[in-house]
Amino acid sequence: MLQGFIDLSDNEPTQCRTSSFKITLIHVTISTLTIWGFFDICLIVFRNASWEKLGQTKNDTTQCWCGTQNEEVVAMGCIYDHIAVDWLPSHCHDADLVAEFDASGPGTNGMWPYYRIESQGILGRNFIPIEDDPTTTIDTLAQREENYWATTEWHVAHCLFTWRKQIKFLGQDMKGHLMEPWNARETHAKHCSEYIWNVIRQGRSLDEITTFIPGNARHVDE
């Protein structure tokens, strides 16, 4: 009989501790879910506000801003401009001038060569040309935020066509169009003029692959 005896008083503290632990666990779980829900609501509100801003910006012809993410670019209807090598809204983009630029290169039908890095070591970089249609491929690279490279000649052409765009947008027939601010500043004109002078003075080869174009870079100037 003594062997079958169970002293319940010995188990009571254990049951109390177990119950207390369960209650604490429930409270912690509820608190965690509450905090999680709060942040989730804040995130939804922030996203809605961001998309509302994008909707307003899409019709705003006083700036050339296209957001910082691909989702924003799509929502705002922006175009990857091959002269500015950045995303621009339609009122900051000159389709005719870009088409002329795309046909001004040394390749077949005036295409510009673009390159990826195959490898990079002590002796330098090894480049491989983009074999597909470069004009459409760089759009894809920009969407993927992948880097690519261009030649010295491309860089010179970028400067010359940017200046042409500035002058063209000052004309009455381009009223309502806006030059992207980062290319309209004296600092960019100074960079381009010095770059072209150095190419001429140093007798640099136009075929040199010297121009790095970051796929994930976005100008934030509004």
ROSETOR-297181 format. One line per field, with one value per residue: residue in one letter; residue number from 1; x, y, z of N, C-alpha, C in turn. Coordinates in steps of 0.02 Angstrom, whole numbers, plus 50000, padded with zeros to 5 digits. Example, Ala and Ser with C-alpha at 12.3 -4.5 7.8 and 13.67 -1.06 7.14 Angstrom:
<recs>
kevex [A; S]
lolum [1; 2]
neast [50660; 50642]
nnorth [49716; 49888]
nup [50390; 50354]
caeast [50615; 50684]
canorth [49775; 49947]
caup [50390; 50357]
ceast [50660; 50645]
cnorth [49835; 50002]
cup [50390; 50394]
</recs>
This chain:
<recs>
kevex [M; L; Q; G; F; I; D; L; S; D; N; E; P; T; Q; C; R; T; S; S; F; K; I; T; L; I; H; V; T; I; S; T; L; T; I; W; G; F; F; D; I; C; L; I; V; F; R; N; A; S; W; E; K; L; G; Q; T; K; N; D; T; T; Q; C; W; C; G; T; Q; N; E; E; V; V; A; M; G; C; I; Y; D; H; I; A; V; D; W; L; P; S; H; C; H; D; A; D; L; V; A; E; F; D; A; S; G; P; G; T; N; G; M; W; P; Y; Y; R; I; E; S; Q; G; I; L; G; R; N; F; I; P; I; E; D; D; P; T; T; T; I; D; T; L; A; Q; R; E; E; N; Y; W; A; T; T; E; W; H; V; A; H; C; L; F; T; W; R; K; Q; I; K; F; L; G; Q; D; M; K; G; H; L; M; E; P; W; N; A; R; E; T; H; A; K; H; C; S; E; Y; I; W; N; V; I; R; Q; G; R; S; L; D; E; I; T; T; F; I; P; G; N; A; R; H; V; D; E]
lolum [1; 2; 3; 4; 5; 6; 7; 8; 9; 10; 11; 12; 13; 14; 15; 16; 17; 18; 19; 20; 21; 22; 23; 24; 25; 26; 27; 28; 29; 30; 31; 32; 33; 34; 35; 36; 37; 38; 39; 40; 41; 42; 43; 44; 45; 46; 47; 48; 49; 50; 51; 52; 53; 54; 55; 56; 57; 58; 59; 60; 61; 62; 63; 64; 65; 66; 67; 68; 69; 70; 71; 72; 73; 74; 75; 76; 77; 78; 79; 80; 81; 82; 83; 84; 85; 86; 87; 88; 89; 90; 91; 92; 93; 94; 95; 96; 97; 98; 99; 100; 101; 102; 103; 104; 105; 106; 107; 108; 109; 110; 111; 112; 113; 114; 115; 116; 117; 118; 119; 120; 121; 122; 123; 124; 125; 126; 127; 128; 129; 130; 131; 132; 133; 134; 135; 136; 137; 138; 139; 140; 141; 142; 143; 144; 145; 146; 147; 148; 149; 150; 151; 152; 153; 154; 155; 156; 157; 158; 159; 160; 161; 162; 163; 164; 165; 166; 167; 168; 169; 170; 171; 172; 173; 174; 175; 176; 177; 178; 179; 180; 181; 182; 183; 184; 185; 186; 187; 188; 189; 190; 191; 192; 193; 194; 195; 196; 197; 198; 199; 200; 201; 202; 203; 204; 205; 206; 207; 208; 209; 210; 211; 212; 213; 214; 215; 216; 217; 218; 219; 220; 221; 222]
neast [50042; 50098; 50189; 50108; 50064; 50033; 50096; 50014; 50046; 50178; 50175; 50104; 50176; 50248; 50145; 50095; 50204; 50213; 50090; 50106; 50213; 50153; 50056; 50138; 50203; 50096; 50063; 50180; 50177; 50058; 50092; 50200; 50136; 50051; 50140; 50201; 50091; 50065; 50179; 50163; 50047; 50093; 50187; 50106; 50033; 50138; 50181; 50066; 50062; 50180; 50153; 50048; 50115; 50195; 50099; 50057; 50176; 50196; 50121; 50180; 50259; 50365; 50482; 50613; 50618; 50620; 50598; 50671; 50674; 50640; 50504; 50445; 50487; 50416; 50285; 50279; 50291; 50413; 50557; 50702; 50833; 50950; 51048; 51058; 51080; 50995; 50838; 50699; 50556; 50427; 50420; 50547; 50621; 50688; 50637; 50667; 50796; 50867; 50850; 50926; 51050; 51070; 51094; 51215; 51335; 51490; 51463; 51370; 51235; 51249; 51254; 51298; 51436; 51426; 51483; 51518; 51600; 51707; 51805; 51916; 52075; 52248; 52313; 52221; 52057; 51951; 51850; 51691; 51596; 51426; 51325; 51195; 51061; 51120; 51051; 50925; 50966; 51036; 50931; 50870; 50974; 50976; 50852; 50876; 50969; 51105; 51279; 51366; 51480; 51556; 51632; 51768; 51734; 51595; 51572; 51613; 51517; 51402; 51419; 51414; 51286; 51209; 51230; 51170; 51039; 51011; 51013; 50912; 50799; 50779; 50715; 50563; 50481; 50495; 50427; 50368; 50445; 50577; 50743; 50848; 50906; 51035; 51117; 51112; 51187; 51331; 51438; 51430; 51447; 51577; 51646; 51625; 51685; 51819; 51846; 51835; 51936; 52049; 52047; 52076; 52200; 52284; 52279; 52200; 52136; 51982; 51918; 51943; 51889; 51823; 51723; 51620; 51460; 51348; 51223; 51132; 51125; 51041; 50989; 50945; 50907; 50781]
nnorth [49940; 50059; 50075; 50106; 50229; 50399; 50554; 50694; 50823; 50840; 50857; 50971; 51099; 51083; 51076; 51204; 51280; 51237; 51280; 51417; 51440; 51409; 51509; 51622; 51597; 51605; 51740; 51800; 51755; 51814; 51949; 51957; 51928; 52037; 52146; 52112; 52118; 52254; 52313; 52259; 52321; 52453; 52441; 52414; 52533; 52621; 52572; 52594; 52732; 52760; 52709; 52792; 52913; 52883; 52873; 53005; 53065; 53011; 53085; 53206; 53333; 53410; 53356; 53231; 53112; 52937; 52845; 52717; 52583; 52436; 52404; 52526; 52596; 52531; 52557; 52694; 52709; 52729; 52748; 52664; 52760; 52771; 52865; 52943; 52838; 52793; 52778; 52865; 52973; 52997; 53132; 53176; 53112; 53088; 53012; 53010; 53065; 52972; 52859; 52898; 52907; 52772; 52722; 52770; 52711; 52613; 52487; 52356; 52421; 52536; 52505; 52511; 52436; 52337; 52274; 52137; 52089; 51953; 51894; 51941; 51985; 51987; 52036; 52117; 52157; 52043; 52055; 52015; 52026; 52084; 51980; 51970; 52075; 52227; 52344; 52311; 52224; 52295; 52359; 52252; 52215; 52329; 52316; 52204; 52254; 52240; 52262; 52342; 52375; 52503; 52581; 52702; 52784; 52775; 52845; 52974; 53002; 52997; 53113; 53213; 53195; 53218; 53354; 53401; 53366; 53450; 53578; 53557; 53538; 53664; 53727; 53790; 53696; 53586; 53608; 53580; 53471; 53408; 53425; 53304; 53337; 53303; 53292; 53416; 53504; 53610; 53538; 53414; 53452; 53501; 53385; 53310; 53391; 53394; 53258; 53230; 53316; 53254; 53131; 53171; 53240; 53143; 53049; 52935; 52770; 52743; 52625; 52573; 52490; 52570; 52629; 52616; 52561; 52564; 52450; 52457; 52585; 52734; 52893; 53013; 53140; 53258]
nup [50000; 50039; 49938; 49831; 49857; 49823; 49844; 49830; 49864; 49831; 49694; 49669; 49670; 49552; 49456; 49470; 49432; 49300; 49248; 49265; 49178; 49056; 49048; 49044; 48923; 48835; 48850; 48802; 48670; 48623; 48638; 48549; 48427; 48423; 48413; 48293; 48208; 48217; 48159; 48033; 47989; 47988; 47886; 47777; 47770; 47742; 47617; 47541; 47546; 47479; 47351; 47320; 47312; 47203; 47105; 47098; 47060; 46936; 46846; 46859; 46786; 46821; 46864; 46849; 46912; 46946; 47046; 47154; 47140; 47038; 47034; 47057; 46945; 46843; 46884; 46868; 46735; 46669; 46558; 46499; 46465; 46338; 46318; 46434; 46516; 46619; 46707; 46644; 46648; 46522; 46484; 46501; 46412; 46251; 46119; 45981; 45974; 46051; 45971; 45861; 45923; 45958; 45833; 45795; 45819; 45794; 45747; 45659; 45568; 45639; 45774; 45948; 46032; 46178; 46337; 46448; 46601; 46595; 46670; 46804; 46851; 46909; 46798; 46743; 46673; 46587; 46450; 46378; 46231; 46217; 46137; 46087; 46023; 46062; 46094; 46146; 46244; 46343; 46404; 46467; 46554; 46635; 46696; 46771; 46853; 46824; 46794; 46657; 46519; 46414; 46268; 46244; 46137; 46142; 46261; 46229; 46131; 46211; 46287; 46185; 46130; 46242; 46262; 46145; 46172; 46279; 46215; 46121; 46202; 46247; 46147; 46071; 46013; 46093; 46207; 46370; 46393; 46496; 46548; 46619; 46781; 46831; 46721; 46670; 46737; 46770; 46816; 46752; 46619; 46628; 46663; 46545; 46445; 46488; 46481; 46342; 46294; 46350; 46284; 46153; 46168; 46223; 46128; 46133; 46105; 46025; 46039; 46161; 46308; 46426; 46498; 46632; 46672; 46794; 46837; 46940; 46982; 47023; 46985; 47103; 47099; 47093]
caeast [50000; 50140; 50222; 50061; 50042; 50058; 50090; 49995; 50078; 50242; 50164; 50069; 50220; 50264; 50088; 50090; 50257; 50195; 50036; 50134; 50253; 50107; 50025; 50189; 50214; 50038; 50069; 50235; 50153; 50009; 50129; 50239; 50090; 50026; 50193; 50208; 50034; 50073; 50229; 50135; 50001; 50135; 50218; 50053; 50019; 50196; 50180; 50011; 50083; 50231; 50121; 50009; 50164; 50215; 50044; 50059; 50238; 50191; 50093; 50215; 50307; 50415; 50540; 50633; 50629; 50587; 50600; 50735; 50666; 50610; 50431; 50427; 50499; 50360; 50224; 50282; 50294; 50477; 50592; 50774; 50861; 51017; 51095; 51066; 51090; 50954; 50766; 50670; 50486; 50422; 50431; 50619; 50651; 50682; 50641; 50700; 50868; 50894; 50854; 50984; 51109; 51077; 51116; 51276; 51394; 51534; 51444; 51321; 51176; 51264; 51244; 51353; 51455; 51425; 51522; 51517; 51665; 51710; 51848; 51958; 52133; 52305; 52331; 52167; 51991; 51936; 51782; 51658; 51544; 51356; 51314; 51126; 51050; 51141; 51003; 50874; 50998; 51052; 50868; 50863; 51025; 50954; 50797; 50906; 51018; 51170; 51326; 51395; 51534; 51555; 51697; 51784; 51694; 51526; 51571; 51615; 51451; 51356; 51427; 51391; 51213; 51180; 51230; 51118; 50974; 51002; 50995; 50848; 50745; 50768; 50674; 50491; 50447; 50501; 50396; 50339; 50497; 50623; 50809; 50865; 50948; 51105; 51154; 51104; 51230; 51397; 51485; 51429; 51478; 51649; 51671; 51625; 51734; 51885; 51853; 51848; 52002; 52100; 52047; 52110; 52270; 52322; 52274; 52174; 52097; 51910; 51894; 51957; 51830; 51842; 51665; 51581; 51391; 51318; 51153; 51088; 51130; 50984; 50995; 50890; 50890; 50713]
canorth [50000; 50118; 50083; 50135; 50293; 50458; 50614; 50748; 50886; 50845; 50875; 51035; 51154; 51071; 51095; 51277; 51307; 51222; 51325; 51484; 51443; 51411; 51576; 51669; 51583; 51633; 51813; 51818; 51742; 51866; 52012; 51953; 51934; 52106; 52188; 52092; 52146; 52327; 52330; 52240; 52375; 52511; 52428; 52422; 52605; 52651; 52553; 52630; 52802; 52763; 52700; 52853; 52962; 52865; 52891; 53077; 53082; 52988; 53139; 53267; 53349; 53457; 53319; 53173; 53057; 52874; 52799; 52685; 52511; 52419; 52407; 52597; 52614; 52506; 52593; 52762; 52708; 52758; 52718; 52664; 52805; 52747; 52921; 52959; 52774; 52794; 52777; 52931; 52978; 53014; 53203; 53189; 53065; 53107; 52949; 53020; 53074; 52908; 52815; 52921; 52887; 52699; 52706; 52810; 52674; 52587; 52420; 52345; 52465; 52589; 52484; 52519; 52375; 52338; 52218; 52112; 52063; 51880; 51878; 51997; 51960; 52032; 52066; 52161; 52130; 52012; 52072; 51978; 52069; 52062; 51957; 51983; 52145; 52266; 52396; 52283; 52188; 52340; 52369; 52193; 52221; 52381; 52288; 52157; 52292; 52211; 52310; 52329; 52421; 52531; 52605; 52773; 52818; 52780; 52897; 53038; 53011; 53013; 53185; 53254; 53190; 53251; 53426; 53412; 53361; 53512; 53631; 53541; 53547; 53736; 53751; 53796; 53635; 53536; 53636; 53527; 53422; 53429; 53394; 53274; 53387; 53283; 53303; 53486; 53545; 53627; 53485; 53362; 53482; 53505; 53316; 53289; 53429; 53369; 53189; 53234; 53346; 53203; 53081; 53202; 53256; 53081; 53005; 52871; 52730; 52746; 52557; 52553; 52478; 52609; 52661; 52570; 52584; 52524; 52434; 52470; 52655; 52775; 52963; 53030; 53211; 53268]
caup [50000; 50042; 49874; 49784; 49883; 49786; 49884; 49785; 49884; 49797; 49624; 49664; 49647; 49482; 49416; 49473; 49389; 49231; 49228; 49261; 49117; 48999; 49046; 49020; 48853; 48799; 48850; 48756; 48602; 48606; 48631; 48487; 48371; 48422; 48386; 48223; 48172; 48215; 48107; 47968; 47971; 47971; 47821; 47726; 47764; 47709; 47547; 47508; 47539; 47427; 47286; 47307; 47290; 47135; 47060; 47089; 47025; 46866; 46807; 46877; 46733; 46846; 46887; 46809; 46960; 46928; 47102; 47169; 47130; 46975; 47040; 47050; 46875; 46804; 46905; 46844; 46662; 46648; 46502; 46508; 46415; 46322; 46322; 46505; 46550; 46680; 46694; 46639; 46626; 46451; 46471; 46506; 46364; 46181; 46084; 45916; 45985; 46074; 45912; 45823; 45962; 45952; 45765; 45782; 45840; 45742; 45729; 45607; 45573; 45686; 45843; 45994; 46068; 46251; 46361; 46518; 46625; 46598; 46728; 46826; 46888; 46919; 46734; 46720; 46659; 46522; 46431; 46324; 46202; 46220; 46069; 46065; 46005; 46121; 46110; 46191; 46299; 46399; 46440; 46511; 46606; 46681; 46735; 46818; 46892; 46809; 46766; 46591; 46500; 46347; 46245; 46248; 46086; 46168; 46313; 46193; 46100; 46266; 46303; 46129; 46124; 46301; 46247; 46094; 46205; 46318; 46169; 46091; 46250; 46256; 46092; 46081; 45991; 46145; 46267; 46412; 46408; 46550; 46548; 46684; 46814; 46843; 46659; 46651; 46780; 46744; 46835; 46700; 46560; 46642; 46658; 46475; 46407; 46508; 46455; 46270; 46285; 46366; 46230; 46096; 46184; 46236; 46070; 46157; 46057; 46037; 46051; 46231; 46350; 46485; 46530; 46674; 46681; 46847; 46823; 46997; 47002; 47006; 47006; 47148; 47089; 47069]
ceast [50043; 50174; 50175; 50038; 50075; 50044; 50076; 50029; 50145; 50234; 50133; 50116; 50237; 50208; 50081; 50142; 50241; 50141; 50062; 50175; 50208; 50076; 50075; 50201; 50158; 50043; 50123; 50213; 50105; 50044; 50168; 50194; 50062; 50077; 50202; 50152; 50040; 50122; 50203; 50087; 50040; 50165; 50167; 50038; 50075; 50196; 50125; 50028; 50134; 50200; 50078; 50055; 50186; 50162; 50042; 50119; 50234; 50165; 50126; 50269; 50360; 50478; 50553; 50645; 50589; 50592; 50668; 50732; 50630; 50534; 50407; 50434; 50439; 50297; 50221; 50288; 50358; 50511; 50667; 50806; 50934; 51070; 51110; 51086; 51057; 50881; 50739; 50596; 50483; 50437; 50505; 50657; 50637; 50692; 50678; 50776; 50901; 50900; 50913; 51049; 51123; 51102; 51180; 51340; 51434; 51513; 51395; 51258; 51186; 51255; 51308; 51371; 51452; 51457; 51505; 51588; 51661; 51750; 51890; 52014; 52187; 52321; 52276; 52102; 51989; 51863; 51756; 51602; 51474; 51335; 51244; 51120; 51065; 51089; 50950; 50905; 51014; 50988; 50857; 50912; 51005; 50897; 50823; 50957; 51088; 51215; 51347; 51444; 51525; 51624; 51707; 51742; 51622; 51522; 51572; 51547; 51398; 51359; 51398; 51315; 51177; 51177; 51177; 51049; 50960; 50980; 50926; 50790; 50732; 50723; 50600; 50454; 50452; 50472; 50360; 50388; 50547; 50688; 50823; 50917; 51021; 51148; 51151; 51150; 51298; 51448; 51487; 51461; 51554; 51680; 51677; 51679; 51805; 51898; 51872; 51917; 52057; 52104; 52086; 52184; 52313; 52319; 52247; 52133; 52023; 51881; 51907; 51892; 51844; 51782; 51623; 51512; 51358; 51243; 51106; 51090; 51068; 50997; 50934; 50872; 50820; 50709]
cnorth [50062; 50130; 50116; 50203; 50349; 50519; 50672; 50814; 50895; 50870; 50944; 51092; 51147; 51093; 51171; 51308; 51296; 51269; 51396; 51492; 51448; 51479; 51627; 51660; 51612; 51708; 51836; 51810; 51796; 51933; 52013; 51962; 52005; 52153; 52175; 52123; 52222; 52348; 52313; 52294; 52437; 52503; 52438; 52495; 52639; 52635; 52589; 52703; 52809; 52756; 52761; 52908; 52948; 52883; 52965; 53098; 53063; 53044; 53207; 53281; 53399; 53422; 53259; 53112; 52996; 52823; 52767; 52609; 52497; 52422; 52479; 52619; 52593; 52545; 52663; 52767; 52738; 52716; 52719; 52702; 52787; 52803; 52937; 52898; 52775; 52792; 52848; 52927; 53005; 53087; 53223; 53147; 53090; 53044; 52955; 53026; 53010; 52859; 52834; 52900; 52812; 52678; 52743; 52774; 52646; 52518; 52416; 52387; 52519; 52570; 52496; 52451; 52386; 52272; 52200; 52091; 51987; 51859; 51940; 51970; 52011; 52069; 52113; 52124; 52097; 52023; 52025; 52023; 52040; 52045; 51972; 52056; 52189; 52317; 52371; 52249; 52234; 52360; 52313; 52196; 52273; 52356; 52240; 52190; 52261; 52263; 52291; 52384; 52445; 52560; 52680; 52812; 52826; 52838; 52966; 53053; 53028; 53087; 53229; 53253; 53221; 53327; 53443; 53412; 53425; 53569; 53619; 53554; 53621; 53765; 53749; 53732; 53579; 53561; 53580; 53472; 53451; 53390; 53365; 53318; 53367; 53291; 53375; 53532; 53557; 53572; 53430; 53389; 53485; 53436; 53296; 53326; 53406; 53299; 53190; 53264; 53294; 53149; 53108; 53211; 53193; 53032; 52937; 52835; 52734; 52678; 52533; 52543; 52509; 52635; 52609; 52600; 52539; 52512; 52452; 52542; 52693; 52846; 52981; 53104; 53216; 53331]
cup [50000; 49975; 49823; 49805; 49842; 49827; 49836; 49801; 49849; 49725; 49615; 49641; 49573; 49436; 49414; 49427; 49316; 49206; 49219; 49196; 49056; 48991; 49019; 48945; 48810; 48794; 48800; 48683; 48579; 48595; 48565; 48426; 48365; 48392; 48311; 48181; 48165; 48161; 48038; 47943; 47950; 47901; 47765; 47715; 47726; 47634; 47509; 47497; 47484; 47358; 47269; 47281; 47218; 47085; 47047; 47048; 46951; 46821; 46822; 46825; 46755; 46871; 46843; 46852; 46941; 46984; 47110; 47158; 47065; 46977; 47031; 46978; 46832; 46820; 46877; 46768; 46634; 46593; 46517; 46450; 46402; 46321; 46395; 46546; 46619; 46659; 46695; 46622; 46555; 46437; 46479; 46454; 46293; 46139; 46017; 45925; 46009; 46016; 45868; 45857; 45953; 45883; 45746; 45801; 45781; 45717; 45672; 45620; 45626; 45759; 45884; 46025; 46143; 46276; 46433; 46536; 46630; 46659; 46744; 46870; 46894; 46855; 46707; 46708; 46590; 46506; 46377; 46297; 46213; 46149; 46043; 46045; 46065; 46143; 46158; 46251; 46357; 46437; 46490; 46569; 46658; 46725; 46788; 46865; 46885; 46776; 46695; 46574; 46429; 46330; 46257; 46197; 46109; 46218; 46281; 46162; 46153; 46282; 46248; 46123; 46184; 46290; 46195; 46126; 46245; 46273; 46139; 46138; 46266; 46202; 46106; 46063; 46043; 46211; 46305; 46428; 46458; 46545; 46617; 46718; 46822; 46780; 46636; 46690; 46748; 46760; 46782; 46636; 46568; 46636; 46585; 46435; 46424; 46481; 46381; 46256; 46298; 46312; 46170; 46111; 46192; 46178; 46088; 46103; 46075; 46053; 46122; 46269; 46418; 46525; 46566; 46686; 46733; 46835; 46879; 47019; 46979; 47030; 47047; 47142; 47062; 47027]
</recs>
